[in-house]
Amino acid sequence: MNKTNCKIGDIFKNLDELFNEFVKLIGEKAFDDHWTGVLVVKCIDDHNTIRTKRMISADNPKAEKYGILAPEKANRLHSFISSGHLTSYESRNPKSNVVIERGRNEKWGHWGGAVLISKDFIFSFSGLPELLDEAFVCFLGLKSGLMSREQFNKIKKRRENNKYFKLL
């Protein structure tokens, strides 16, 4: 297993611990009783999902939604990389329909929460308030060493309205 795969494996193995560290950094009040979600890591070259980790039980009423929105954000960001997008927030549209399955669409909207971590990876999270989804994946990217400070600063500059970036 190469170094990058080890780093991604470590994120998934320690996700609960990393999430708790993120909560302490940001402050519990910001989470508005959202303590769960789905993380997706996508490879940019071949756009395959490398890993998906659920921090949500299957019987949670929002499990299906988060399980669909996390990859949707990553896929949407991937489709806008050639336009210069660094985050899925740049193509957000709260009134948009999301394909749930073939022939079934829901008006769930297109939201922020996916970030271009490096030239190789997109990290996406769904389940927290939108700006926290985005900050959490940046936190994971920085913590793992897969995201450079330079890349984070580019995103931070572009996404000035994400107040949580100042805390990272």
URMO-V126014 format. One record per residue. N is the residue number from 1. RES is the residue in one letter. PHI is phi in radians with two decimals (none if undefined). Layout:
# URMO-V126014
N_RES_PHI + N_RES_PHI
This chain:
# URMO-V126014
1_M_none + 2_N_-1.38 + 3_K_-1.03 + 4_T_-1.11 + 5_N_-1.08 + 6_C_-1.12 + 7_K_-1.12 + 8_I_-1.15 + 9_G_-1.02 + 10_D_-1.13 + 11_I_-1.02 + 12_F_-1.18 + 13_K_-1.17 + 14_N_-1.90 + 15_L_-1.04 + 16_D_-1.09 + 17_E_-1.12 + 18_L_-1.12 + 19_F_-1.08 + 20_N_-1.09 + 21_E_-1.12 + 22_F_-1.10 + 23_V_-1.05 + 24_K_-1.09 + 25_L_-1.15 + 26_I_-1.45 + 27_G_1.83 + 28_E_-0.99 + 29_K_-1.00 + 30_A_-1.16 + 31_F_-1.44 + 32_D_0.83 + 33_D_1.08 + 34_H_-1.79 + 35_W_-2.28 + 36_T_-2.68 + 37_G_2.82 + 38_V_-2.30 + 39_L_-1.85 + 40_V_-2.22 + 41_V_-2.03 + 42_K_-2.00 + 43_C_-1.52 + 44_I_-1.30 + 45_D_-0.99 + 46_D_-1.93 + 47_H_1.01 + 48_N_-1.53 + 49_T_-1.24 + 50_I_-1.43 + 51_R_-2.61 + 52_T_-2.29 + 53_K_-2.28 + 54_R_-1.66 + 55_M_-1.89 + 56_I_-2.45 + 57_S_-1.35 + 58_A_-1.08 + 59_D_-1.53 + 60_N_-1.18 + 61_P_-1.04 + 62_K_-1.77 + 63_A_-1.02 + 64_E_-1.09 + 65_K_-1.08 + 66_Y_-1.13 + 67_G_-1.17 + 68_I_-1.64 + 69_L_-1.23 + 70_A_-1.07 + 71_P_-1.21 + 72_E_-1.06 + 73_K_-1.07 + 74_A_-1.12 + 75_N_-1.10 + 76_R_-1.14 + 77_L_-1.04 + 78_H_-0.98 + 79_S_-1.25 + 80_F_-1.86 + 81_I_-1.04 + 82_S_-1.15 + 83_S_-1.53 + 84_G_1.67 + 85_H_-1.23 + 86_L_-1.93 + 87_T_-2.46 + 88_S_-1.27 + 89_Y_-1.06 + 90_E_-1.21 + 91_S_-2.08 + 92_R_-1.14 + 93_N_-2.71 + 94_P_-1.05 + 95_K_-1.69 + 96_S_-1.36 + 97_N_-1.49 + 98_V_-2.11 + 99_V_-1.31 + 100_I_-1.55 + 101_E_-2.79 + 102_R_-0.95 + 103_G_1.46 + 104_R_-2.25 + 105_N_-2.06 + 106_E_-2.29 + 107_K_-1.50 + 108_W_-1.62 + 109_G_1.47 + 110_H_-1.87 + 111_W_-2.20 + 112_G_-1.32 + 113_G_2.47 + 114_A_-1.96 + 115_V_-2.38 + 116_L_-1.33 + 117_I_-1.29 + 118_S_-2.78 + 119_K_-1.17 + 120_D_-1.83 + 121_F_-2.37 + 122_I_-2.02 + 123_F_-1.89 + 124_S_-2.39 + 125_F_-2.37 + 126_S_-2.41 + 127_G_2.56 + 128_L_-1.71 + 129_P_-0.96 + 130_E_-0.85 + 131_L_-1.21 + 132_L_-1.30 + 133_D_-0.93 + 134_E_-1.15 + 135_A_-1.17 + 136_F_-1.11 + 137_V_-1.20 + 138_C_-1.16 + 139_F_-0.99 + 140_L_-1.11 + 141_G_-1.11 + 142_L_-1.19 + 143_K_-1.08 + 144_S_-1.40 + 145_G_1.47 + 146_L_-1.42 + 147_M_-1.95 + 148_S_-1.38 + 149_R_-1.07 + 150_E_-1.07 + 151_Q_-1.11 + 152_F_-1.05 + 153_N_-1.12 + 154_K_-1.07 + 155_I_-1.16 + 156_K_-1.02 + 157_K_-1.13 + 158_R_-1.25 + 159_R_-1.88 + 160_E_-0.99 + 161_N_-1.44 + 162_N_-1.62 + 163_K_-1.11 + 164_Y_-1.31 + 165_F_-1.09 + 166_K_-1.11 + 167_L_-1.49 + 168_L_-1.44
